Amino acid sequence: MLLAGKPGRIRERYVEFMPIRRVAYVVDDESFGMRKMFDDYDLAITLEARRPDTTNARRETHYTPRNPFYGPLNELVLLRRSEKVCNGIVAGLKSFAESR
């Protein structure tokens, strides 16, 4: 996959799936370096139809920094980068849901 323009791979384990409503997964392995910095990395995306052409999209991300250095680094750099990538994923899912 491409993540912020960088090719790599992610192996996920889905822990919740409700078609066109919600998906939640845990990242078990990846090649982008997230697992080197964070433990317990998981993501959930929820889509809620408001009207026939409007969908509320919400993402939840949880992780634990592996050491004291990654906490401040996360606040200064990684959160903004992650937010941009995740917002792109959520926007694509929102567009797909509204097209149905």
C-alpha positions, 0 to 999 in steps of 0.5 A: 500500500501507499501511506503518505506516498511511501510504499510499504505493507501493513498486516492487520487483524480485524476485531470488529466489522459492521458493513458500511458502518464500522471497522476496527483493527489492530496493526500486527506488523507493518513496514512503515516504522509505527510498531518500532515506536508504538505498542498496541496500535489500533484504529476504528472508523465509524460511518453514520448516515445523517441523510441520504447524501450526508455521512458522519465519519469518525476515526479513533486511533489508540497506541502506547509510545514504546519509550519516553522519547516517542511521547514528545515526538508523537506530539510534535510531529507524528500526530499531524502526519498521522491525522493527514493520512487518516483523514484521507482514509476516512474521506475516501470511505465517506465518499464511498458510503455516500455514493451507495 
